[in-house]
Amino acid sequence: MHNFIKANRLAIFAQLICLLLLVVPSISSASNCTQILNVTKNRLASDQPVNLCDEYRNKVILIVNTASFCGFTKQYKGLENLYQRYNKKGLVVLGFPSNDFGEQDPGSEHEIAAFCERTFKVKFPMFEKTNVAQGTTDPLYSTLASIAGEYPQWNFHKYLISREGKLIGSFQSRIKPEDAQIIRQIEKLL
């Protein structure tokens, strides 16, 4: 009797393993998302959530922490130019306003959205205000910094991600969006 119970338990365990093997691939193919993009953020000045993986999978992505009142704020123009130039080929620029450095984006999300539209005609996707500095608990920036080995040190730090969702480059604030090294990387990825 003891052997019969033991055999039954083994058979049930084997069936469970088989079921798991059938279910796990469908779960992973459904999510099919890299660690970087496996995050949901609200669009700027909106309660509309966007899963970055679902929305931007198979795109080349330039993620930038932005600020409205910074010496680098003019980079909005270069970012928009990049977006307009390469968007149809598969590039998307994602902006994340942050007030972490010098409190240079203190306004509400509605004020930030209006500023970006009015001043720089920004059309690339912008998302909710985000903490990006070291020590942040924001999942997107914690993951980016962990992989890149560096957090943004100031506004307009850029992270470049391939179509496969892998981090390709991390560019400090002083490197403009139109810099040759960024353009080369983007063109290579497209």
N, C-alpha and C positions, 0 to 999 in steps of 0.2 A: 504493500500500500504506500509506504514511504517513497519508494522509487517512482510509483505512478504519479504522486503529487509533485515530486521533483521534476519529472518529465513534463507534466502539464505546465508548470511554472516556466520551464525553459521554452516550451512551445509558445506560450503567451508572450514571453519576453521577445522571442524571435519575430513574432508577428508585429509587435510594437516597433521593433527596429525597422522592419520592412516598411511599415506605414510611415515612420519618420523619414526614411530615405525617399519615399515618394512625395511627401509633403514639403520637405526642406528645399529641394530645388525650385519648386514653384514659388515658394515664399521669396527666395533670394532672387529669382529672375523677375518677380513682380517688383521688388524694391530696386534691384540692380543699380544700386547707388553707392558711390564712394563716400567715405567718411566725411570728406570736405563738404559735399553738397547735401548730405543727409540732415537738412535743417529747414525749418519753416519760419519765415519772417513776414511781417506785415508790410504792404506797400506804404510808402511815405504818405502821411496824413490820411490814412485809411485803416479800416479794420479788416481789410481784405488780406487773408493769409495766402502766402505763396510758398509751396514746397520747391526749394531751389533745384532739387534733382528732377522733379517732374517737369518743371518749367524750362530748365536750361540744359538738360541732358544732351550730350553730343554737340555742345557749343564750346567754342573757345571763350573763356570768361576772364575779364579783368575786373577784379574786386578792389574797390578803392574806398578808404575812409575819408570823408569830405568834411569841410567846414566853410561856413559862409563869410567869416571875417578873419581870414588868414592871409599871410603873404603869398601862399600858394593857391589861393582861391581862383586865380586866373586859369589854373589848370582845368577848370570845368570846361573851358573852351576847347582845349586840346582833347579832353576825354570825349566831348561831344563830336569833335571832328573824327576821331578814331571810330566812334560808333557809327557815324554816318558813312564813312569810307568803307568799313569792313563788315557792317551788319549783315548785308545780303550774302556774304561769303561765310557767315557763321560766327562772327564775334559779337559778344554782348558785354557791355560795361555795366557793372552793378555798383551803385553808389550807396554808401552807408554813412549818413551824417553822424558826427560824434562831437561831443563837447568835452572830451577828455583832455585835450591839450590847450592850455591857455584859455579855456572857456570861450572858444572862438565860434561856437555854434549854439548860443544860449536860447535862441528862439524856439517857438513851438514848431511842430512838424508842418503845420499849415504855412507858417511864415517862411520856413526853409524851402518848401515846395514853390511858393510864390517867388521867392528870391531867385531860385535856380531857373525857373521858367522866364521870369522877367529879365534878368540880367544876362543869362547865358543861353537862353532858349534850349535848356536841357530836355532831351527826349529819351535819353537812356534811362532804364529802370532805376528808381531810387527807392530805398527802403527805410524802415523805421530808424529813429535815432538809436545808435548802438554803442555800447562801451567796447573799446578796442584795445585799451592800454593793458600792459602786463598786469596780471592779477584779476583780469576780467573773468566773469563767469559766462560770457557769451559763447555758446558752443561753436559758432562759425569762426570767430577770431581766436579762440583757444586752440581749435584744430589747426587753423592756418599757421599760427605761431609755433605750435608744436612741430609741425612738419618742416616749416621753413627755418626753424631755429632762431626766429626773431619776431618780436611783436612790433607793430608800428611805433616809432619813436616820436612821430608828429603827424599832422594832417597830410592827407594825400599820399599815403603809403600804398603801393600797388602790389597785388598778388596776381600772377598769371596762371591760369589753369587750362590744361589741355582738354580736348573733346572727351578723353577717357576719364576725366575728373582727377587728374594728377597735377600736383603743384609743379610748375615749370620754372617760375622765377619770382623773386621778391625784390621790389624796387623801392628804394627810399624816396622820401618826399621831394628831394631836390632833382630827381630824375623826372623830366617832363614826359607826359604821355607820348609826345611826338619824337622822343629820343630814338636814335637809330637802333639801339640795342633792344628796345621794346618792339619797334616796328619789325625788325628782323625775326624776333621770336614769334610774333603774331603771324607774320606771313609764312613762316615755316610750319606753324600749327594749322593754318588754314589750308 
